Every structure is written in C-alpha cells, then in structure tokens.
Amino acid sequence: MIELATWFMTLMLVSAPEIKPPASGVVVQVYSGDRFTIRSEGKFYKVRLANIFAPLVTQPFGRRSREYLEKMVLERTVNLQIVMTDQFGRLVAEARSPGGLWVNDEMVAAGMAWHYRVADELKEPMVKLEHQAFSHKLGLWVQRNPLPPWEFNREQQLPQIPLNNSQTDYDRIFHYGLLGDRKTRTYKWPECHGYRKPKKSVIFKNLLNAEARGFRVSRDCPS
C-alpha cells in the first residue's frame, strides 16, 4: 500500500510542471530567528532557514534570536540555495547575506539557533559551530538546560506520516519519528510494531525521502 502510494507520488512529481523558485530576494519581514519573507520580481516568498531551529519567539532568547537575524538580513538582498519546498510552500533554504556570510551558520555560531539535524548528510561544519557556541556559552547556551523548540512544541497526538516534501512540515520532522535502520536498510514510524530507535539510525523527512535513499518499509508497519 505504502510502496504503491510512494511510486504513484513519484510519478506525479516527475510529470508535474516544475516551478522555478527565486535564487535571491529582498528580505521584507523577519518572523523569528529562522523564518522571513523575501520579495523577488514583485512576488513574495516565505523562507525557512534549513538545518537550524531558532527558539520560538515565546521561548527564552526567541526575541533576541529574531533581532539578531533582522540585523543581518532585513531590507537586504539574500541569495538562496533551496533545499526543498515544504507543506506550507515555504522555501527551505541556505541563505547568504550581502557580505558573503552564510546566515544559517552565523545563527548557530552565535548561539541564536540549534543545529537541526534532519539533513540527508550530517553537516559537520555546523556541528562544530554549535559545539563552539555551547562551549563558550553563547546566546541560548548561557541557559543551564535550554529546551529545543521541537520539544517545546511536541504534540500529544502523533502526526500523519507525509508522503513527500509538499506534505512535509519542516518544523515537525522530529515529530514524525520516521527512522531508518542503517543495518537492515528498513524504516519505521511510531505506529509500527516494536518501534524503537536503532543503534545506527537515520531520520527521514517523508516516505519518498526514505525510498529514494534505498530504504524499504519494515514488515512491522501497517499497510
């Protein structure tokens, strides 16, 4: 059932007309330390910075994180490297400031965001930047036990597992709990029988992401 649905979704994605996202734009509004809106060729696009997660505005350091990002990008042109477009049409991207700085890295280096470890490959430079910020107690790391926003916002009811990027809420990837076992090359989610985190695990954004990386659904999962 899932494999058939995934195959069908893949066929739809291949045959669907491709809409080219903007490569750059002027930042017109900043909502938090990892979200802003750009204007490009008369159109507006919401951007979610990839591989980082800033504290929510209602959390400690949330406002400071937003202000830090504003100083870097507000009313300035940023260049984007798009990673995906998520469920809400947001451009999940790496952003580069006019001065040549990678905005995502700068937010983590300053202790204004966590490294959000959901990329297909581990971002070693960002891992080091986060460790340095933690070691020097920069930004949010001055707190004894800072609570990541994905834990702060964790819901009681399990969300539905998305099929592809267009059904994926980038902020809830940890909530989906879609994990692959590198040893067996299979994947499970919380509704599967015997679900637990494998010793050598990999997290997926959606079912298509798992299938595209050569993993197959476990026999313990509902069809």
N, C-alpha and C positions, 0 to 999 in steps of 0.2 A: 504493500500500500504506500509506504513512505518512499520507497525506491521509485515507484511508478510516478508518484506526485513530483518527486525531485527531477526525474527525467523530463516530465511534461513542463515543469517550470524552466528547466534549462533550455528546452526547445523554444519556449516563449521568449526567453531573454535573447537568444540568438537571432530570432526572426524579428524582434521588435526594433523599430527605428531608433537609432542612437541619438540622444540629445547631448550636445557637447556643452559641458559646464564651463564657466568662465575661468580663465587662468589667473586673473587678478581683479581687484576692485578696491574701491574706497570704503573704508570702514565707517559706517554712519551711526552705529549704535552698538554698545557693549552691554551684554546682559549679566555676564558672570566672568570668572577667570578662564573659561574655555568656550564661550559662546558669543558670537557677534553677528551683525548683519553687514553685508557689503552692497554697494551699488556698482553695477557694471553694465555699461551700454544701456542705461536707462531702466534696468531691471534690478530688483532686489533679491538677494540670496542669503539665507541663513547658513552660517558656518559653525561647525562643531570641531574644535581642535582635536586631532587624532592622538591617541596614545597617552593622553593626560586626562586627569579628572580633578578639576578645581573644587574646593569646598563650596557648598551651596551658600547662597547669599545669607540664608538664615543660620548658617553654622559659624563658629568662630573662624576668623580670618577670611570669611566669604566676601565681605565688602572690600577688605584690603586687597584680596586677590583680583577682584574686578577693577579696582582703581589702578592696580599695577599694570593690568592688561590695557586699560584705557590710555595710560601714559605712553605705551609702546605703539599702539595702532590707531587710536581714534582720530578720524579725519585724515588718515594717511592711506596710501595705496599699499596693499599687501599682495604678494604673489602666492598662489596656492598650488599645492601638489595634492590632487584629490585621491583619497583612499577608497571612498565609497560614498553612495548617497543612501541615507537611511530611511526608515519608515515615514519620517516626517518631512522628507525632501531636503533634509539638511546636508550640506556638503561637508563630509568628514574629511579633514584635510590637515596637511602640514602647511604652516604659513610662514612666510619670510617677510620681515619688516623692510622699510626703505633703506635702513642702514646695513642690511645684509644678515641680520640676526634671525635665527630660526626661533620663532615665537614660542613654539611648543617646548623646546629645550630650555629657553630662558625662564619660562614659568616654573618648570621643575627645579632648575638650578637655584632659583631664588626662594624655594620653599613655598611657592604660591599654588602648587598643584602636586598631586600624586602622579607617579608613573602608572598609567592604566594599562596593565599587561594583557592586552587582548589581541595584539598583532599576530599574524601568522608566524613571524620570526621574532625572537627576542631582540629588543632594542638595547644592545649593550651600552652604547654611549649614554642613553637616558638612565639606565640602571646605575651607572657611575655618578651621574649628576644628582640623582635622588639620594644616593648614599652620602655624597659630599654635603648636600643640604642637611641631611639628617645628622651627620657627624658634627657639623658646625651650628646645629640648632637654628637654622634659618627659617624665617616665616612660620608656617604652621607647626614646624618641628620643635618649636620652643615649648609646645604643649607636652605634657607627660604621655598622654595616650590619645593622640588625635584620631578622631573617628572618620574613616573614609566615607564619602557621600554614598557609595553603593551600599554600605551597611546602614547608614543613617536612613536611607530611603527604602530599605528592603521591605517588600510587601509580604503579607501573611499567605496570600494565595499564589500558587505557582503560575507564572505567565505561560501562555501558549508558545511552543517552540516555533520560531519563524522558519519559513522555507528558504528565503533568500535575503539579499541586502535590503530590498524595498519593503520587506516586512520586519526588518530588524530595528529595534530602538537601541541605538549605540550606547546609551546610558545604562541599559539593563542587561548587557551581555553576561555579567557575572550572575545575574538573577536567573537567566535561562538554565544555567548549570549544564550546558551541553559539552560533555567532556569526552575526549578520545583517549584510548589506551594505546600508547606507542608500541607496546609489545604485541598485542593481539590485532592491532590496526582496526579496532571496532570503536564505536562511540555509543554513549548512553546519555539519558537525561533523567531528572529526578523521578519520573513516573515509571521508569524501568525497574524490573525486579532485581534486587541485590545491588542497587545503585550505591556506589561509593567512589571516592576519588582514587584513581590508580596511582601507583608509585611513580610511574613515568607518564604523566598526563599532558594533554594539550587542550586548550579551550577553543571552542568554535563559536563564530558569530551566529551561524544558522546551519540548517541541514545541507544546503548546497555547498557551503564552505567546507564542511566535513567530507562530503562526497568528492569534491574537486581535489582534495588533498590525499585521496586514496584510502579513506576510511569507509567502513561499511557499518550499517546499523547492527547492533547486538541482537541476538535471538531472544534476549531477556526483555526486549522493549515491545510495547503494544503496537499492533499493526493498524 
